[in-house]
Amino acid sequence: MIYLPFILILLFVGPALSSIAIRRSVSIRWHLVLFGICILYGISPFLLAWGGMGLAKRFGCQSEAMRFQCPNPSWHGEMITGMVFAHWLAILTIPSAVFGAIGLLISLRIKVKKSPTKINISGKPNAAFYRSRRHKVIAGVCAAISRRWRLPIQGVRIVTVILAVVGSGSGFVLLLYLWFWLAFPLDAQIESNLVAH
């Protein structure tokens, strides 16, 4: 069962990167940085396999029926075996990187072709979900969820911590929190409609 969250995380890295660019309305430079990260993410299993083959040659390891055996220390063989067979992860990373790159290109095209009549003069990013600046403990995500759906802020924080601890094996809640942190901007206004109880 631990493989399903791992597979989902690998599949959603590229789309998550493109959604950060779309929601944050980042500059063209940051679009290009995120595009480069998407491409690097897509080819990273092949880079790991290539590095593993180089390490096997350097440490004098021999391939024996799907495993590498190294003279000294023995744990090098397990590490190199994992690196060499990481190329199978490309089945997940390449589609994710392709979708992320397509999303980034679409977002970049929209940003470049934006009509001058629709310029945001307030300087505030156009987003429906803003992290709380005033009520934040770490990043303001729980306060934003509380404000958005009119939930008690302490309840949202407690549920978030419980889910993070219970799901700590997969790390899905922590990655989702990190994505919220990166994808949504801080609110510049003071929130008045935050539920305190």
C-alpha positions as CSV (number, residue, x, y, z in Angstrom):
1,M,0.0,0.0,0.0
2,I,2.9,2.3,0.5
3,Y,3.6,2.3,-3.3
4,L,0.3,4.0,-4.2
5,P,1.1,7.3,-2.5
6,F,4.6,7.1,-3.9
7,I,3.3,6.6,-7.5
8,L,0.8,9.5,-7.0
9,I,3.5,11.8,-5.8
10,L,5.7,11.0,-8.8
11,L,2.8,11.5,-11.2
12,F,1.7,14.9,-9.7
13,V,5.1,16.6,-9.5
14,G,5.0,18.1,-13.0
15,P,1.4,19.3,-12.8
16,A,2.0,20.7,-9.3
17,L,4.9,22.8,-10.7
18,S,2.8,24.2,-13.5
19,S,-0.1,25.0,-11.1
20,I,2.4,26.9,-8.9
21,A,3.2,29.1,-12.0
22,I,-0.5,29.5,-12.8
23,R,-1.7,30.4,-9.3
24,R,1.2,32.6,-8.3
25,S,1.3,34.4,-11.6
26,V,5.1,34.2,-11.6
27,S,7.4,36.1,-13.9
28,I,8.7,34.8,-17.2
29,R,12.1,34.0,-15.6
30,W,10.4,31.8,-12.9
31,H,8.4,30.1,-15.7
32,L,11.7,29.2,-17.3
33,V,13.1,28.0,-14.0
34,L,10.1,25.8,-13.4
35,F,10.2,24.5,-17.0
36,G,13.9,23.5,-16.5
37,I,13.0,21.7,-13.2
38,C,10.2,19.9,-15.0
39,I,12.6,18.7,-17.7
40,L,15.2,17.7,-15.2
41,Y,12.6,15.8,-13.2
42,G,11.5,13.9,-16.3
43,I,15.0,12.7,-17.1
44,S,16.2,12.3,-13.5
45,P,15.7,8.5,-13.5
46,F,18.0,8.2,-16.5
47,L,20.6,10.4,-14.9
48,L,20.4,8.2,-11.8
49,A,20.9,5.0,-13.8
50,W,23.8,6.6,-15.7
51,G,25.4,7.7,-12.4
52,G,24.9,4.2,-11.0
53,M,26.7,2.6,-13.9
54,G,29.6,5.1,-13.4
55,L,29.8,4.3,-9.7
56,A,29.7,0.5,-10.5
57,K,32.7,0.9,-12.8
58,R,34.6,3.2,-10.3
59,F,34.1,0.8,-7.3
60,G,34.7,-2.3,-9.3
61,C,31.3,-3.8,-8.8
62,Q,30.1,-6.8,-10.8
63,S,26.6,-7.4,-12.0
64,E,25.1,-10.7,-10.8
65,A,21.5,-11.5,-11.8
66,M,19.8,-8.2,-11.2
67,R,22.1,-7.1,-8.4
68,F,25.5,-5.5,-8.1
69,Q,28.1,-6.9,-5.8
70,C,30.9,-4.6,-4.6
71,P,34.1,-5.7,-3.0
72,N,34.1,-3.2,-0.1
73,P,31.9,-1.9,1.5
74,S,29.0,-4.2,0.7
75,W,26.3,-1.6,0.9
76,H,27.6,0.1,-2.2
77,G,26.2,-2.8,-4.2
78,E,22.6,-2.2,-2.9
79,M,22.9,1.6,-3.5
80,I,24.2,1.1,-7.1
81,T,21.5,-1.5,-7.8
82,G,18.9,0.9,-6.8
83,M,20.4,3.7,-8.9
84,V,20.8,1.5,-12.0
85,F,17.2,0.3,-11.8
86,A,15.8,3.8,-11.2
87,H,15.3,4.1,-14.9
88,W,12.0,2.3,-14.5
89,L,10.7,5.3,-12.7
90,A,10.7,7.2,-16.0
91,I,7.4,5.5,-16.7
92,L,6.0,7.9,-14.1
93,T,8.3,10.9,-14.3
94,I,8.2,11.5,-18.1
95,P,4.4,11.8,-18.4
96,S,4.3,14.0,-15.2
97,A,7.1,16.2,-16.7
98,V,5.3,16.4,-20.1
99,F,2.0,17.5,-18.5
100,G,3.9,20.0,-16.3
101,A,5.8,21.4,-19.2
102,I,2.6,21.8,-21.3
103,G,0.9,23.6,-18.4
104,L,3.9,25.9,-18.0
105,L,4.0,26.6,-21.7
106,I,0.3,27.4,-21.7
107,S,0.7,29.6,-18.6
108,L,3.7,31.4,-20.2
109,R,1.8,32.0,-23.4
110,I,-1.1,33.5,-21.5
111,K,1.3,35.7,-19.5
112,V,3.0,37.0,-22.7
113,K,-0.2,37.5,-24.6
114,K,-2.1,39.2,-21.8
115,S,-4.1,42.1,-22.9
116,P,-3.0,45.5,-21.6
117,T,-6.5,46.3,-20.6
118,K,-6.6,43.5,-18.1
119,I,-3.5,44.5,-16.1
120,N,-3.8,44.0,-12.4
121,I,-3.1,47.5,-11.0
122,S,-3.3,46.6,-7.4
123,G,-0.1,44.5,-7.6
124,K,-1.9,41.6,-5.9
125,P,-1.9,38.3,-7.6
126,N,-5.2,37.0,-9.0
127,A,-6.0,34.0,-6.8
128,A,-9.1,32.7,-5.1
129,F,-7.2,31.3,-2.2
130,Y,-4.8,33.4,-0.1
131,R,-2.5,32.2,2.7
132,S,-3.0,34.2,5.9
133,R,-0.3,36.7,6.8
134,R,-1.6,37.6,10.2
135,H,-2.7,34.2,11.5
136,K,0.1,32.1,10.2
137,V,2.1,29.7,12.3
138,I,4.3,28.2,9.6
139,A,3.0,29.3,6.2
140,G,-0.6,30.4,6.8
141,V,-2.2,27.5,5.0
142,C,-4.4,26.3,7.9
143,A,-5.6,29.8,8.5
144,A,-6.4,30.2,4.8
145,I,-8.4,26.9,4.8
146,S,-10.2,28.1,8.0
147,R,-11.1,31.4,6.4
148,R,-12.1,30.0,3.1
149,W,-14.5,27.3,4.4
150,R,-15.4,29.1,7.7
151,L,-13.9,26.4,9.9
152,P,-12.3,26.8,13.4
153,I,-8.7,27.6,12.9
154,Q,-7.5,25.4,15.8
155,G,-9.5,22.5,14.5
156,V,-7.9,22.8,11.1
157,R,-4.5,22.9,12.6
158,I,-5.1,19.9,14.8
159,V,-6.5,17.8,11.9
160,T,-3.6,18.8,9.7
161,V,-1.1,17.7,12.4
162,I,-3.0,14.4,12.9
163,L,-3.1,13.7,9.2
164,A,0.6,14.5,8.9
165,V,1.5,12.2,11.7
166,V,-0.8,9.3,10.6
167,G,0.3,9.6,7.0
168,S,4.0,10.2,7.8
169,G,4.9,7.0,6.0
170,S,4.0,8.4,2.6
171,G,4.5,12.1,3.4
172,F,1.5,13.0,1.2
173,V,0.0,15.5,3.7
174,L,3.4,17.3,4.1
175,L,3.9,17.5,0.3
176,L,0.3,18.8,-0.1
177,Y,1.0,21.4,2.6
178,L,4.3,22.4,0.8
179,W,2.4,22.7,-2.5
180,F,-0.2,25.0,-0.9
181,W,2.6,27.0,0.5
182,L,4.3,27.4,-2.9
183,A,1.1,27.7,-5.0
184,F,-0.8,30.3,-3.2
185,P,0.3,33.9,-2.3
186,L,0.1,35.6,1.0
187,D,-2.9,37.8,1.6
188,A,-2.0,41.5,1.9
189,Q,-5.2,42.4,3.8
190,I,-6.1,41.7,7.4
191,E,-8.6,39.0,7.7
192,S,-11.7,39.9,9.6
193,N,-13.8,36.8,8.9
194,L,-11.6,34.2,10.5
195,V,-13.5,31.9,12.9
196,A,-11.8,32.0,16.3
197,H,-13.5,29.0,17.9
